[in-house]
Structures are given as structure tokens and as C-alpha cells.
């Protein structure tokens, strides 16, 4: 069973935080015995067989377990978002394209042709930290809606999608992975996201490692939008509805 709960998260974060007072998120609870998880595990195994265990940009060899964890956590987020959007927009309006290549793969596509990239991260300091926490050293938020990777060698972005959908797991990557392997309940939060236009107008470059998705994981410059400036869940769904 997959349970969907709309949550209005109020900003009572006790440390340095944004001026944003609240954030509407969708909490998704996946029960341990739901066949959805086994189906995604199978898809992850097929993808793992095509991976060479190397970082996409640096060539650094990554352990099989790291690749598997990143891939599985990213795929669960991807397929959860697919199910959520079918529920919100109608199954006839949402497609999950299949691809044998990781290059410029489209995670989700609308019937209008608009493309959606799902970005997921495991945040150990909690949901309110992810939504409202600010780094006092640069006055920017620690967590963002992550857009396309910027290739400094070619001075160009990877294929920019029309929408970027943000997913947050609470905890360390290793602990989330262990919960999945141990057949425990999985909880994640869809915070909303950002549009291509927002990334162009208010986005900025940030040097970081990409989210928990081994098919695209690389360290480098990304175009991002601060969480406080991003669309929350209900605002993001409205943007998708207007694109149909």
C-alpha cells in the first residue's frame, strides 16, 4: 500500500532560516509489503547490469554497493513521482519513457511533450533543515531544487528539462538503503520543484555532487534554485496542469 498525505510544514526551524513561513509537501509512505518496491528493485537490477561502477565525470571507481544504493533510491523517487503525477493529472497525460541509455534520459513526460526530471536526495538533518535551513557563511540555503549539470569544459548545460521535481528522504543514504533491503516502510517527501524559466531567471551555479541517482551522479557545477524560491507541491502541480 502507498499512502499519500499532504503536509503543511511550518517554519519554526530553530537556527538561521529563510523568511518563508511554510511549505506544502506531499508525504509518501510505502508499506514494506507493497509490490511497488519489489518491482522497482527489479528495474534497478536491470540498470545496474549496464553500469560500469564509475563516476560519470571524474572516472573515479565507485563500489558496487554505492552504485546500487544510489540507483535504487533514485529509481524509487522517480517511480513514486510517476505514480503521483498519474494520480494528479490523469494517467493519459503522463508517460514514463523507457531508455537503454543514461544520456539525457527523460524521467517523466507529459502528453504536451513537456519533460520532467526527478531529483532526489537523502538529508540527514531533517525535512525542516532541507526546506528552511540557511548557511550563514554565504546566506544561501544548504538544499536546493537541482537543475541541469553544467559542463565547464564545453561551457554548456546538459539537455535542460522543462520541470525539475524535488524529492527528499530523511536520513543517511546508507540507512535508507538498509531500510529498503530489510523490507521496512519507506517514507519520502515531494516538496515541489522548479521550472526551466525559474532556473534561467533566478537560478545560480553551485558546485556539488548530484542527487541520489547513479545514472547521472557526478560532481561539478549545477544550476539550482533555492528551496525558499522554489514551488511547493501544490504550486508545482498547478504549473504542470497549466502545461497540459
C-alpha positions as CSV (number, residue, x, y, z in Angstrom):
1,X,0.0,0.0,0.0
2,X,1.2,3.5,-0.9
3,X,-0.2,6.3,1.3
4,X,-0.3,10.0,0.2
5,X,-0.5,12.7,2.8
6,X,-0.4,16.4,2.1
7,X,1.6,18.2,4.8
8,X,1.8,21.9,5.5
9,X,5.3,22.3,7.1
10,X,5.6,25.5,9.2
11,X,8.9,27.3,9.5
12,X,9.8,27.0,13.2
13,X,13.3,26.0,12.4
14,X,15.4,26.9,15.4
15,X,18.5,28.1,13.6
16,X,19.3,30.5,10.8
17,X,16.4,30.1,8.3
18,X,14.7,31.7,5.3
19,X,11.8,34.2,5.5
20,X,9.4,31.6,4.0
21,X,6.7,30.8,6.6
22,X,5.5,27.4,5.3
23,X,5.9,24.8,2.7
24,X,3.3,22.4,1.4
25,X,4.8,18.9,0.7
26,X,3.4,15.5,-0.2
27,X,4.4,12.8,2.2
28,X,4.5,9.4,0.6
29,X,4.6,6.3,2.8
30,X,5.3,3.0,1.1
31,X,4.5,-0.1,3.2
32,X,7.1,-2.8,3.4
33,X,4.9,-5.4,1.6
34,X,3.8,-3.2,-1.3
35,X,4.7,-4.9,-4.6
36,X,5.7,-1.5,-5.9
37,X,9.1,-1.8,-4.1
38,X,9.8,-5.2,-5.5
39,X,9.0,-4.0,-9.0
40,X,11.4,-1.1,-8.6
41,X,14.1,-3.4,-7.2
42,X,13.8,-5.5,-10.3
43,X,14.2,-2.4,-12.6
44,X,17.2,-1.3,-10.6
45,X,18.9,-4.7,-11.1
46,X,18.4,-4.4,-14.8
47,X,20.0,-0.9,-14.8
48,X,22.9,-2.0,-12.5
49,X,23.9,-4.6,-15.1
50,X,24.5,-1.8,-17.6
51,X,26.6,0.4,-15.2
52,X,30.3,0.2,-15.0
53,X,30.7,1.5,-11.5
54,X,32.5,4.7,-12.5
55,X,31.6,8.3,-11.7
56,X,30.0,10.0,-14.7
57,X,32.5,12.8,-14.8
58,X,35.6,12.0,-12.8
59,X,36.2,8.4,-13.7
60,X,36.6,7.5,-10.0
61,X,35.7,3.9,-9.4
62,X,32.6,3.6,-7.1
63,X,31.8,0.5,-5.1
64,X,29.0,-1.8,-6.3
65,X,27.0,-1.1,-3.1
66,X,27.3,2.7,-3.6
67,X,26.1,2.4,-7.2
68,X,23.3,0.0,-6.2
69,X,22.1,2.3,-3.3
70,X,22.1,5.5,-5.4
71,X,20.4,3.8,-8.3
72,X,17.7,2.2,-6.2
73,X,16.9,5.3,-4.1
74,X,16.8,7.4,-7.2
75,X,14.5,4.9,-9.0
76,X,12.1,4.7,-6.1
77,X,11.7,8.5,-6.1
78,X,11.3,8.5,-9.9
79,X,8.6,5.9,-10.0
80,X,6.8,7.4,-6.9
81,X,6.7,10.7,-8.8
82,X,5.3,9.0,-11.8
83,X,2.5,7.4,-9.8
84,X,1.8,10.7,-8.1
85,X,1.5,12.6,-11.3
86,X,-0.8,10.0,-12.9
87,X,-3.0,10.4,-9.8
88,X,-2.9,14.2,-10.0
89,X,-3.0,14.7,-13.8
90,X,-4.6,11.6,-15.1
91,X,-2.8,8.5,-16.5
92,X,-3.5,9.6,-20.0
93,X,-1.4,12.7,-19.5
94,X,1.7,11.2,-18.1
95,X,4.3,8.9,-19.7
96,X,7.4,7.1,-18.3
97,X,9.8,6.8,-21.3
98,X,12.0,3.8,-21.4
99,X,15.6,4.1,-22.5
100,X,18.6,1.9,-22.7
101,X,21.0,4.8,-22.3
102,X,21.5,7.2,-19.4
103,X,22.5,10.1,-21.7
104,X,19.8,12.8,-21.5
105,X,17.3,10.3,-20.3
106,X,13.8,11.7,-19.7
107,X,12.4,10.6,-16.3
108,X,8.7,11.6,-17.0
109,X,7.0,13.2,-19.9
110,X,3.6,14.9,-20.1
111,X,1.2,14.4,-23.0
112,X,2.0,18.0,-24.0
113,X,5.6,17.0,-24.6
114,X,7.0,18.8,-21.6
115,X,9.8,16.9,-19.8
116,X,10.3,16.3,-16.1
117,X,13.5,15.4,-14.2
118,X,13.2,13.9,-10.8
119,X,15.9,15.0,-8.3
120,X,16.2,13.1,-5.0
121,X,18.5,13.5,-2.0
122,X,18.9,11.9,1.4
123,X,19.1,14.6,4.1
124,X,20.3,13.6,7.5
125,X,19.4,16.8,9.3
126,X,15.6,16.6,8.7
127,X,12.9,18.0,6.5
128,X,12.8,21.5,8.0
129,X,16.5,21.8,7.6
130,X,16.0,20.9,3.9
131,X,13.2,23.4,3.4
132,X,14.3,26.3,5.5
133,X,17.9,26.0,6.7
134,X,20.4,28.7,5.6
135,X,24.2,28.5,5.5
136,X,25.4,31.6,7.5
137,X,28.7,31.6,5.5
138,X,27.1,32.6,2.2
139,X,23.5,33.3,3.2
140,X,22.3,30.6,0.8
141,X,20.3,27.6,1.6
142,X,22.1,24.3,2.0
143,X,19.4,22.4,0.0
144,X,18.1,23.4,-3.5
145,X,16.0,22.3,-6.4
146,X,18.7,20.9,-8.6
147,X,18.6,21.6,-12.3
148,X,21.0,20.6,-15.2
149,X,24.7,19.8,-14.9
150,X,27.0,22.4,-16.4
151,X,29.9,21.1,-18.4
152,X,32.7,23.7,-17.7
153,X,34.9,22.2,-20.5
154,X,32.3,22.8,-23.1
155,X,30.6,25.7,-21.4
156,X,27.2,24.3,-21.9
157,X,24.4,22.6,-19.9
158,X,23.2,19.1,-20.3
159,X,19.8,18.8,-22.0
160,X,17.6,21.1,-19.9
161,X,14.2,19.7,-19.0
162,X,11.0,21.8,-18.7
163,X,10.4,20.9,-15.0
164,X,12.6,19.6,-12.1
165,X,10.7,17.7,-9.4
166,X,12.3,17.6,-5.9
167,X,12.2,14.6,-3.6
168,X,13.7,14.4,-0.1
169,X,14.4,11.3,2.0
170,X,15.2,11.9,5.7
171,X,18.4,10.1,6.8
172,X,21.7,8.9,5.6
173,X,21.9,7.2,2.2
174,X,23.2,4.0,3.9
175,X,20.3,3.9,6.4
176,X,17.7,4.5,3.7
177,X,19.3,1.7,1.6
178,X,19.3,-0.6,4.6
179,X,15.6,0.0,5.2
180,X,14.8,-0.9,1.6
181,X,16.9,-4.1,1.8
182,X,15.4,-5.1,5.2
183,X,11.9,-4.7,3.8
184,X,10.9,-1.8,6.1
185,X,8.5,1.0,5.5
186,X,9.8,3.8,3.3
187,X,8.9,7.5,3.7
188,X,9.8,10.3,1.3
189,X,8.6,13.8,0.7
190,X,7.8,15.5,-2.7
191,X,8.5,19.2,-2.0
192,X,7.5,20.5,-5.4
193,X,10.2,21.8,-7.8
194,X,11.1,24.4,-10.4
195,X,10.5,25.3,-14.0
196,X,13.0,25.8,-16.8
197,X,12.1,29.5,-16.7
198,X,12.8,29.8,-12.9
199,X,16.2,28.2,-13.4
200,X,17.0,30.7,-16.1
201,X,15.7,33.7,-14.2
202,X,16.7,33.1,-10.5
203,X,18.9,30.0,-10.7
204,X,22.6,30.1,-9.9
205,X,25.6,27.7,-10.3
206,X,26.5,25.5,-7.4
207,X,29.4,23.1,-7.1
208,X,28.2,19.8,-5.7
209,X,27.6,16.1,-6.2
210,X,24.3,15.3,-8.0
211,X,21.3,13.7,-6.1
212,X,20.9,10.0,-5.3
213,X,20.7,8.7,-8.9
214,X,23.7,6.8,-10.0
215,X,22.8,7.1,-13.7
216,X,23.6,10.9,-13.5
217,X,25.8,11.2,-10.4
218,X,28.7,13.5,-10.9
219,X,30.5,16.2,-9.1
220,X,30.6,19.6,-10.7
221,X,28.5,22.8,-11.4
222,X,24.8,22.5,-11.4
223,X,22.1,25.2,-12.0
224,X,20.0,25.4,-8.9
225,X,17.1,27.3,-7.3
226,X,17.0,27.8,-3.5
227,X,14.2,25.8,-1.8
228,X,12.7,29.0,-0.5
229,X,12.4,30.3,-4.0
230,X,11.0,27.1,-5.5
231,X,7.4,26.0,-6.0
232,X,5.9,23.9,-3.2
233,X,3.9,20.8,-4.0
234,X,0.6,22.4,-4.8
235,X,2.2,25.2,-6.8
236,X,4.2,22.7,-8.8
237,X,1.1,20.6,-9.6
238,X,-0.7,23.8,-10.8
239,X,2.3,24.6,-13.1
240,X,2.1,21.1,-14.6
241,X,-1.7,21.3,-15.1
242,X,-1.3,24.6,-17.0
243,X,1.3,22.9,-19.3
244,X,-1.3,20.3,-20.4
